[in-house]
Amino acid sequence: MHWFNEDRLHSSIGYLTPIEMENAYYREIAPRQQPLPGELALH
């Protein structure tokens, strides 16, 4: 199972592994809790 999720490249998701695609998805939809360095905070 490790190979299937973490090592195997999948052509329909841009030659990423399933775990890389899942991590990118959650980074994209998750709201940031803290501003990046140099960004203005809203408080």
C-alpha positions as CSV (number, residue, x, y, z in Angstrom):
1,M,0.0,0.0,0.0
2,H,2.9,2.4,0.7
3,W,4.1,2.2,-2.9
4,F,0.6,2.8,-4.3
5,N,0.1,6.0,-2.3
6,E,3.6,7.4,-1.9
7,D,5.8,6.3,-4.7
8,R,3.6,5.6,-7.8
9,L,3.3,8.5,-10.2
10,H,-0.2,8.9,-11.7
11,S,-0.6,10.4,-15.1
12,S,-4.1,11.8,-14.7
13,I,-3.0,14.0,-11.7
14,G,0.1,15.5,-13.4
15,Y,2.5,12.7,-12.6
16,L,2.3,13.3,-8.9
17,T,1.9,10.6,-6.3
18,P,-1.6,10.4,-4.8
19,I,-0.3,11.6,-1.4
20,E,1.4,14.7,-3.1
21,M,-1.9,15.5,-4.8
22,E,-3.9,15.2,-1.6
23,N,-1.4,17.4,0.3
24,A,-1.6,20.1,-2.4
25,Y,-5.4,20.0,-2.3
26,Y,-5.6,20.5,1.4
27,R,-3.0,23.3,1.3
28,E,-5.1,25.0,-1.3
29,I,-8.4,24.8,0.5
30,A,-7.2,25.4,4.1
31,P,-7.4,28.9,5.4
32,R,-4.1,30.4,6.6
33,Q,-4.1,31.0,10.3
34,Q,-1.1,33.4,10.4
35,P,-0.1,36.0,7.8
36,L,3.1,35.3,5.9
37,P,6.2,37.3,6.9
38,G,5.8,40.8,5.4
39,E,2.0,40.6,5.1
40,L,-0.2,43.1,6.9
41,A,-2.3,41.6,9.7
42,L,-5.9,42.6,10.1
43,H,-5.8,43.4,13.8
